[in-house]
Amino acid sequence: MKLENRIVWIAAMIQFVNIIDFMMVMPLGPDMAASLPITNGDIGIICGCYTLAVGFSGICAAKFLDAFDRKNVALVAMAGLSLGTISAAFAGDLLSLVAARVLAGMFGGPAAAISLSMVTDMVPPQRRGKAMAIVMGAFSVSSIAAIPFGLELAQWGSWKTPFYGIFILGCIVLAVIHFFTPSMKAHLSEKKQAISFLKFLKDYRYVFAFVMMLTAMVSTYSVIPCLSAYLQLNLGYPRESLGFLYLVGGVFSLILIQIGGRSSDAIGPIPTNVIGTVFYVIFLYDGFVHTPFSPVLLIFVMFMGTSCFRNVSATTEASKLPRPYERAAFMSLLTSMQHIGNGIGALAASAILSTGPNGQLLHMEWVGILAIVMALFQPVLLVIIRRSRKATEPDSVLQPAKGPGICKAGVETIGIARE
């Protein structure tokens, strides 16, 4: 258990650096525009290129990630992410800044995939929900820390200072991985064939898992990019209180994601996901399809919190699908589907919305309906995936044996009620 907990927290550190590296760029837009020959509108290009790079690298790396020791992959991914981050501080124009962010994104995809694979290898299914909640809770912590962290460092120094800070943090995590992570290569003994994206597409269970994650992200990210403008311009929420709103939303999301992880272990990921989806849809409808009955604060925190609650249960269930020798590939592709879904959701919302005479967003109700429809795919597809899993392919837990750098594979059959 001690080693298991250590791996979980190291994976959470990898995720934290990865996510905060992405999230801190958005609030730095005005500072960058003031110092570089770019505009505030170019921030969307910078963030979009990063997201596309993560999705592309996840698909390309899927074939290779399971061919190496998990520890070595984590070291390379974190080193590349750190170098990509620090290179942004030396950018002098839009092209060089985009190139730096693309470099960071190319390693960000494998970093996210390998952290989840490490947890899946080490933690048995009956405890995996709690472990996934800790790792995925990095998103909520990043949501709380990224904006004030980036802005405060930029105010203290310049727009470059936050990139130096993330680089230093990445180097610290790199050292932690090197000194405290054991060799994790038990999955290599079970490797049977090369893993590729096309191989996964031949199995409809994996296709359903990818579609499940993609539609969930379309649902969430059709709303998130326009959320701040909608709250201010349509619902009249004061600009000076936005920081408090995001702080409360981040804290509440962190709490709900931990509850979601423990609930996935206690009653199962699918019942947990159904409960989360019901509340998610209720507040999507109340907040975005008609004039809200609930206060803005309640709508915001429930939208953010239930989204995290749903996704931790979905990831927990999906992690049981791949065999040990294909887990990193599967997680890499699942991460790619998340980022592709983010892009599709944002583009779909942009195509639907228009601006009114007073700056308010028009047709937001159709964005809300789109988000609701996409959200309903997740629990349905999870049930299909569960029923289609073969009883002869139990989840495997790979635990290091006593002695440095040695691993052994253990196979544990878990009852359907506990799954």
N, C-alpha and C positions, 0 to 999 in steps of 0.2 A: 504493500500500500504506500510505503514511503516513497519508493521510486516512481510509482504510478502518479502520485500527487506532484512529484517534482516535474515529470514530463508534461503534465497538464498545465502547470504554471509557466513552464518554458514555452509551450505552445501558445499560451495566452499572451506572453510577452512578444512573441513574433507577430501575432495578430495585431497587438496594440500599436507597434511601430509601423506596421503595414498600413493600418487604417488611418492613423493620425497623420501619416505622410501624405495621404490623399486629402483628408478633410481640412487640413490647415491651409491649403492653397486658396480655397474659395474666399475666406475673409481678407486675404492679402491683396485682392484685386486692385483696390484703389491705390495702395502703396506701390505696387508694381507699376501701375499705369503712370504714377507720378515720377518714377525714376527711369523707366524704360520706354522705348518708342512703341508702346502698345496701348490699347484702349480697354476700358472696363468690359466691353463686349467680347474682347479676345479671351477673357477668362473661361468662357464656355468652351472655346476651342482647346485651350490648354487642358482643362479637366476632361473634355471629351476624348482627346487623344490619349490621355492616360488610361481612361476606362477601356478604350478599344485595344490598347496595348496589353492590358491585363487579360482581356478576353482572348486575344490572339495568342498570347504566350501560353495561356492555359491549354488551348487546343494543341499547340505545337509541342509543348513539353510533356503532354500526357503519355506519349509513347516511350519516354525515357525515364521518367521519375521513379518508376518501380524497379529500374535496373541497377540502382545504387543504394548504398547505406543511407537510411533516412537522415542520420546525423550529417553526413557530407552534403546532402542536398540542402538541408537547412542552412549550413554554413555558406554554401555558394549563393543561395537565394538571399540571405541576409546581407552578405558582402556586396552583391550586385545592387540590392535595393539601397544600401547606404551610399554607395558610389554614385548611383543615379541621382540620389537626393542632393548630395553635396555639389554635383556638377551644375545643378540649377542655380546655385549661388554665383556661378561664374558666367551666367548667360548675359548677353548684351542686347538681344532683340527677341522678337517673337519666335523666329525659327530655331534659335539655339535653346530657348526656354522649352519649346515643344519637344525638341530632341532630347533634352535632359529628362523631361517628364515621361517620355516614351521609354527611355532607358530604365527609369525606375519602375514603370508599369510592367516591363518585360520580366522583371524579377519579382514584382509584387504578386503576380498570379501564382507562380510556383511556391512562393513563401506562404500564401494562404492555404494552398493545397497540402503542403507538407506538414503544416502545423496540425491540420485536421487528421491527416493520415497517422501522425505520431500518436494522437489521442486514440484513434480507432484501433491501432495495433496494441496499445498498452492497456486500455480500459475495457473490461467485459461489458456486454450489452446491458446487463441489469444495473450498472452504475454509470453508463455512458451519457445519459441525459444530463446528469449533474455536471459531468466533466465538460460536455459540449457547452453547457450554459456558462461555465467559467471562461472558456475560450471565446465564445461568441459574445460574452459580456464585454469584451474589449471594444466592441463597437459602441456600446453605451458609454463606457468610460471615455472613449475618444470623442464622442459627441459632447461630453461635458468639458473635456480638457482641451480639445483641438482649437476651438475658436478663441477662448481667452489666452491660451498658450501662445498661439501665433501672433495675436494682436499685441500682447504685452511685450513679447520679445522684439517685435517689429518696432514698437514705440520706444523701447529701450535702446535699440540699435538701428537697424534698417530692415527692409524687406528680406534681406539675405540672412539675417540672424536666425530666424526660425529654422532655416535649412541647415545651418551649422548645428543647431540644437538637436534636430532629428538625427543628423549624422553621428553625433556623439552618443545619443541614445542607442542607435543601431550598433555602434561599436561595442557598447556595454553588453547588449544582448548577444552579439557575436561571441564575446568572451564567455558569457554564461553558457551558450551552446557548446563551445569547445571544451570547457572544463567540467561541466556538470551533466552533459547528455551522454549516455552510454552508446556504444555502437548498436544500431537497430537495423539488422539485416536478416532476420529470420525469414522474412517474406521471400528472400532470394532463393531459399531452398525449395520453395514451392512454385517457383516460376516455371511455367509450362510453355508459354508462347509469347511472342511480342504483342504488346498492347497497342492498339491504335484506335483512333476515333471511329473508324469504320467498323471495327470489331464490336464496339459498344452499340453502334446503330443497328447491328444485326439482331440484337436481343431487345425485344420490345419493353422489357422491364426497365432497362437502362434508359431507353427513349422516354418512357413515362416519367422516370425520375428527373431527367433533364427538362422536360416540358413542365413538370410540377414546379421546379425551381424558377424557370424562366417566367412563367405566368405570374408567380407570386411577386417577382421583382417588377414586372410590368405594372401590376396592381399598385405597388408601393410607390414606384418612381414616376408614375403618371401624375401623382399628387405632390410629391416632395419638392420638385424644382419650383413649382408655383405656389407653394404653401405660404411662404412669408408674404408675398404680394397679395394673396387672397385674404389672409388674415387682416392685413392692414387696410387694403383698398376696398374690399367687399364687406368685411365684418367690422371695420373700424377699430381694430386693435392698435393701441399706441406703439409707435416705433421704439420709444425709450424703454418699453417693457419686454421687448423681444428677447433680450439676453436672459431675463428671468424665466421666460416661457421655455426657452431651450434648455436651461439648467434644470428646471423641474421635469421637463420631458425626458431628459437624459437620465436623471436619477430614477424616475418611475420606470423607465425602460430597463434599467439595470436590475431593479427589484423584480419586475415581471419576467425577465429572461431567466433569472435564477429559480423563480417559482415554476416556470415552464419546464426547465430542466429536471427539477425534482418531481414534478407531476408526471413527466414522461417516464421516469423510473418507477413511480408508484402505481399509476393506472394505465400507462402505455402511451406512446407518442400519438397514436391516432385519436383516442378520446380527448387528449390534451389539445390537439390541433383543431378538432371540431369545436371545442369550447372557445378557443381563441378566435376562430373564424367567425363564430356567431357574434361575439362582441365587436370584432373588427368591422364586420359588415354593418352592424347597428350604428356605429359611430361614423362610418363612411357615409351612410345614408343621411344621418342627422346633420353631419357637418358640411356636406358638399352637394347633396342632391336637392335640398330645399333650405329655406331659412331655418337656421338651427334653433332647436329648443334648449339645448345644453349650453353652458358657458364655454367660451373659447378655450379656456384653460383645460377643461375636462375633455373637450373634443381633441385637442392637441395631444395631451398626454395619453389618452386612450388609443388614438391612432398610432402613435409611436410605440407605445408599450405593447399593444396587442400584435402589432407587426412582428416585433422581436419574439414575443411569446409563441406565435405560430411558427416562425422559422426555426427556432431551436428544436421544436418537436419534429418538424419535417426533416431537418438535417440528421437528427438522431435516428429516425426511421430509415432514411436513405443510406446511412453509414453501414447498415446491416446487409446491404445488397451486394457489394463487391467482395470478391475473394481477397485474401491477404496480399497476393502478388499483383493485384490490380487496383489496390486502394488509392494509392497516390494518383494514378492516372484518372480514376473515377472522380476523386475530389478536385483534381485540377480542372476537369471538364465541367464539374458542377459549379465551381467558382466562375468559370468562363460564362456559363449560362446565366449566372447572377448578373454579371456585368453587361452581357448582351441584353438581358431583360431590362436593366437600368436604362440603357440607351434607347431601346424600343419604347419604353414607357414615357420617357422624356420627349421623344420625337412625336409620339402619338398625341400627347397633351398639347404640344406646340401647334400641331395641325388642327386641333379642335378649338383651341382658345383664340379669342380675339380681344382687343382692348376697347373699352367703352369711352365715352366722352370725358368722364372724370377719372380715367385711368383704371377703373375697375375691370376685372376679368369677366368676360362674357362666355357663356356656355360651360361654366364650371360644373353644372349638373351632369353634363354628358361625360365629363372626365370622371366624376364620382360613379356614374353607372358603369363605365368601362372598368374602373378599379374594383367594383363589386363583382362583376362578371368574372374577371380574371382571378379574384380571390377565391371563388367557389371551386376552381379547378383543383386547388391543392388538396383538400381533404378527400375528394373523390379519387384522385390519382393515387394518393397514399393508400387507400383501401384496395385499389386494384393491384398496386405493387405488393402489398402484404399478401394478398390471396394468391398471387402468382409465384411467390417465392417457393422454391422447392424445399421440402422438408429434409432432403438428403444433402443440402448445402448449408449446414449450420455456420453461424458466425464464428470466426476464429479470433483468439486473443493471443498476441505474440508478446511474451514477457522475457526479458533478459534473465538468463540463468546466473548462478553465482559464478563470479569470475569475470575479469575485465574483457569487454568486447565479445562476449559469447551470448548467443540468444537461443532460445528453444521455442518451438511452436506448441501451443496448447489449443485444443479444439473443445469448445464448450457448447453443448446443445441447450438452447434456452426455450422454455415453454412458450407457447403462443400467447398466453395470458400476460406473461411478463414482458413480451416484446411490444 
